[in-house]
Amino acid sequence: MMKSLCVCVLLIGVANGLSLSSPSTQKPLHSRRVVLSTLSTAALSYLLVPTIALAGEGVNQRKFQRYPSIKFIAALGDPMASSGVGADAWGLWREDPGPRGVYLRDYDRRLLSNNNVAPAGWTFDPTDWWVEEHGLIMSTPEPLPRKRYDKDAGVVLPEKRYVVTGDRAVTTILTVRDDGSWELEKGTLYDVTHLPCRSAAYRGETCAPRNANLKDFPVKPGAEMPKIDGCNKQDYAVLFVLGEEL
C-alpha cells in the first residue's frame, strides 16, 4: 500500500464551537493512510454530518458543507499568527496527493521516462515540484480559491471560508480574501497545522529530484524538509480542510 502525505486520525468534537445540522447517511471521511487508532463513536457521528452550522452573537447563521473527502491546504505564514497576508501564494490539493505521488528513487523510471507524466495522470513541473515527508514527489497544488459565489445574492464575494483543522485541539473557520489576507476565528496557524504532514516546494534552474539524498527520508514529524542540492526550498504547513461555506 503506497504511503500518502501523512497519517491522520480525525477525532473532531463539537467542543470546538461548531454545532451540527441534520444527520446524513454519507460515508465517513477516509483517513490518509493506515488508521492508527479507532475513531470514537462521537467523532464518527460528527464526520457523518454533511453540513456544519455556525452562529455567533449578532451574526447570522452560516452554513458550511462538508466535503465527501478531505482536501489539503499548503499554507505559508507565522505559525503563531491568527491572521496575516500571503494567502494568494497558498495552494490546495483537491485530492490526496500522496497515493498519486512518485517516490524520488523512481523519478527516472516513472516520470522522466514518461515525459514527466505520473502514472496517476498529473504532470511533473520541473520548475516547481513538491515532496512530502516520505520522499514522494507530489502534484503541484492549484492556487487556493479566495472568492465565493453567493447564490442568494447572485454575486461573487471577494472572500471564502473553510473549515480547517490540524487534527489536534482546534477545528475552526479560516477566511481567505481576494487580496491575499487571511484569518482564523480560533487558534493560530500552528494549531491548525497537521504536524506529521511535511511538505516543501523545490525550485531552481539546477534543481532536480535526482539530487536528493534518499537517506534524508522519512522526515520526522515537526522537522523541516531536507535541503536538496541546487534547489531553493520552501516549507509549507499542511492544513486539513473539512468543508467550505455554502
WOKAZI-V100805 format. One record per residue. N is the residue number from 1. RES is the residue in three letters. PHI is phi in degrees with one decimal (none if undefined). OMEGA is omega in degrees with one decimal (* if undefined). Layout:
# WOKAZI-V100805
n={N/N}
res={RES/RES}
phi={PHI/PHI}
omega={OMEGA/OMEGA}
This chain:
# WOKAZI-V100805
n={1/2/3/4/5/6/7/8/9/10/11/12/13/14/15/16/17/18/19/20/21/22/23/24/25/26/27/28/29/30/31/32/33/34/35/36/37/38/39/40/41/42/43/44/45/46/47/48/49/50/51/52/53/54/55/56/57/58/59/60/61/62/63/64/65/66/67/68/69/70/71/72/73/74/75/76/77/78/79/80/81/82/83/84/85/86/87/88/89/90/91/92/93/94/95/96/97/98/99/100/101/102/103/104/105/106/107/108/109/110/111/112/113/114/115/116/117/118/119/120/121/122/123/124/125/126/127/128/129/130/131/132/133/134/135/136/137/138/139/140/141/142/143/144/145/146/147/148/149/150/151/152/153/154/155/156/157/158/159/160/161/162/163/164/165/166/167/168/169/170/171/172/173/174/175/176/177/178/179/180/181/182/183/184/185/186/187/188/189/190/191/192/193/194/195/196/197/198/199/200/201/202/203/204/205/206/207/208/209/210/211/212/213/214/215/216/217/218/219/220/221/222/223/224/225/226/227/228/229/230/231/232/233/234/235/236/237/238/239/240/241/242/243/244/245/246}
res={MET/MET/LYS/SER/LEU/CYS/VAL/CYS/VAL/LEU/LEU/ILE/GLY/VAL/ALA/ASN/GLY/LEU/SER/LEU/SER/SER/PRO/SER/THR/GLN/LYS/PRO/LEU/HIS/SER/ARG/ARG/VAL/VAL/LEU/SER/THR/LEU/SER/THR/ALA/ALA/LEU/SER/TYR/LEU/LEU/VAL/PRO/THR/ILE/ALA/LEU/ALA/GLY/GLU/GLY/VAL/ASN/GLN/ARG/LYS/PHE/GLN/ARG/TYR/PRO/SER/ILE/LYS/PHE/ILE/ALA/ALA/LEU/GLY/ASP/PRO/MET/ALA/SER/SER/GLY/VAL/GLY/ALA/ASP/ALA/TRP/GLY/LEU/TRP/ARG/GLU/ASP/PRO/GLY/PRO/ARG/GLY/VAL/TYR/LEU/ARG/ASP/TYR/ASP/ARG/ARG/LEU/LEU/SER/ASN/ASN/ASN/VAL/ALA/PRO/ALA/GLY/TRP/THR/PHE/ASP/PRO/THR/ASP/TRP/TRP/VAL/GLU/GLU/HIS/GLY/LEU/ILE/MET/SER/THR/PRO/GLU/PRO/LEU/PRO/ARG/LYS/ARG/TYR/ASP/LYS/ASP/ALA/GLY/VAL/VAL/LEU/PRO/GLU/LYS/ARG/TYR/VAL/VAL/THR/GLY/ASP/ARG/ALA/VAL/THR/THR/ILE/LEU/THR/VAL/ARG/ASP/ASP/GLY/SER/TRP/GLU/LEU/GLU/LYS/GLY/THR/LEU/TYR/ASP/VAL/THR/HIS/LEU/PRO/CYS/ARG/SER/ALA/ALA/TYR/ARG/GLY/GLU/THR/CYS/ALA/PRO/ARG/ASN/ALA/ASN/LEU/LYS/ASP/PHE/PRO/VAL/LYS/PRO/GLY/ALA/GLU/MET/PRO/LYS/ILE/ASP/GLY/CYS/ASN/LYS/GLN/ASP/TYR/ALA/VAL/LEU/PHE/VAL/LEU/GLY/GLU/GLU/LEU}
phi={none/-69.6/-73.0/-105.4/-53.8/-169.5/-80.6/-139.7/-129.4/-86.1/-121.0/-110.4/-114.6/-67.3/-62.1/-75.1/100.0/-103.9/-98.3/-116.7/-104.8/-60.0/-72.9/-147.5/-104.1/-62.5/-70.5/-68.7/-62.9/-85.7/-72.9/-84.5/-153.3/-92.5/-68.8/-88.8/-149.4/-80.1/-65.0/-71.6/-61.0/-63.6/-65.6/-63.1/-61.2/-61.9/-68.9/-76.8/-88.7/-81.1/-122.0/-107.0/-110.9/-123.8/-134.9/-133.4/-61.3/73.8/-121.0/-64.7/-62.3/-113.7/-115.0/-122.6/-87.1/-74.5/-72.6/-62.2/-144.2/-64.4/-108.8/-139.2/-100.1/-99.6/-117.9/-121.9/156.4/-65.6/-57.4/-92.3/-90.7/-103.9/-157.6/173.7/-128.2/100.2/-65.8/-68.8/-103.8/-81.2/-122.8/-136.8/-100.3/-77.9/-121.3/-60.6/-78.0/-64.1/-62.2/-95.6/-86.1/-129.9/-63.8/-52.2/-66.2/-102.6/-55.9/-60.1/-77.0/-108.4/-121.4/-58.8/-73.1/-116.0/56.6/64.9/-105.5/-72.6/-54.8/-79.6/105.3/-82.2/-102.9/-71.6/-102.6/-66.2/-94.3/-158.9/-118.4/-119.0/-132.9/-104.3/-66.5/-96.6/88.3/-91.3/-74.7/-113.2/-64.3/-72.9/-68.1/-79.1/-58.3/-69.1/-60.1/-125.5/-129.6/-133.8/-87.7/-89.1/-64.8/-66.0/-88.2/70.7/-132.6/-95.8/-94.9/-82.1/-159.2/-147.3/-121.3/-127.8/-91.8/-127.0/-154.0/-104.8/61.8/-131.6/-90.1/-117.1/-124.4/-151.9/-102.3/-104.0/-106.5/-118.8/-120.1/-61.6/-81.3/94.7/-75.9/-147.9/-158.8/-107.0/-78.8/-151.5/77.7/-117.9/-58.7/-61.1/-64.5/-107.0/-92.0/-84.2/-62.8/-64.1/-78.8/-117.4/-148.8/-146.2/-100.3/-118.8/-139.8/140.6/-64.4/-105.5/-86.2/-148.3/-56.2/-68.9/-82.0/-72.2/-92.6/-63.8/-72.0/-77.9/-119.5/-75.8/-91.5/-67.5/-54.7/88.8/-83.8/-72.5/-68.7/-70.8/-75.0/-127.6/-53.4/82.6/-115.7/-92.9/-102.9/-130.1/-78.2/-124.9/-79.0/-110.8/-111.4/-81.2/-112.9/-93.5/-178.8/-143.4/-68.5/-76.7}
omega={-178.6/178.1/177.1/-171.5/178.9/176.5/172.1/171.1/-171.4/175.5/-170.6/-175.4/178.2/-180.0/178.5/177.3/179.2/176.4/-169.3/177.2/-171.9/-179.3/-177.6/176.4/178.7/178.2/179.4/175.9/177.9/173.5/-171.9/174.3/177.7/-179.7/-174.6/176.3/-175.0/176.5/177.1/-179.5/-179.7/-178.8/-179.6/177.9/178.9/-175.7/179.3/-177.3/-173.2/-175.0/178.6/177.7/-178.8/178.9/178.2/-177.9/178.1/-178.3/176.6/-179.1/177.3/-179.0/-179.5/-179.8/177.4/176.2/174.1/175.4/-176.1/168.8/-172.3/176.8/169.5/-170.4/174.1/177.1/176.6/-177.6/-176.9/-178.0/174.6/177.6/-179.8/178.3/176.8/-180.0/175.7/176.8/178.8/-179.3/179.3/168.6/178.8/175.1/176.8/-176.0/-176.7/-179.1/-179.8/-175.2/178.9/179.3/178.0/-178.1/-178.1/-174.8/-177.4/-172.6/-170.9/177.6/-175.1/-178.3/-178.7/179.0/176.9/174.7/-178.6/175.6/179.8/174.2/179.6/-176.5/177.7/178.2/-176.8/179.1/-175.0/-176.5/-168.3/-179.5/175.2/-165.6/179.4/-179.2/175.3/171.3/-176.4/172.0/175.8/-178.8/174.8/175.0/-179.9/177.1/-176.4/176.6/179.7/175.9/178.3/-176.7/-177.1/-177.9/-179.3/-178.0/174.9/-178.7/-176.4/176.7/-179.5/-178.0/-179.9/169.2/-174.9/178.0/172.2/-177.3/175.6/-173.3/-169.1/165.9/-170.7/-178.8/173.9/174.2/173.0/-176.2/-176.1/179.5/178.6/178.3/-179.9/175.2/176.1/178.9/178.7/174.0/-177.9/177.3/177.3/-176.8/-178.4/174.4/176.6/-168.8/178.1/179.0/175.1/-176.8/178.2/173.6/179.6/-173.4/177.3/-175.8/-178.9/-176.5/-179.1/-179.6/-177.6/176.6/-175.8/172.8/-174.9/178.9/178.9/-177.1/1.2/-179.6/179.9/177.1/178.8/-179.0/176.2/173.1/-176.1/173.2/175.6/-176.9/177.8/-174.8/165.0/-175.2/173.4/176.9/178.1/169.4/178.6/178.5/172.0/179.0/-175.2/-178.6/-179.5/-178.9/177.7/*}
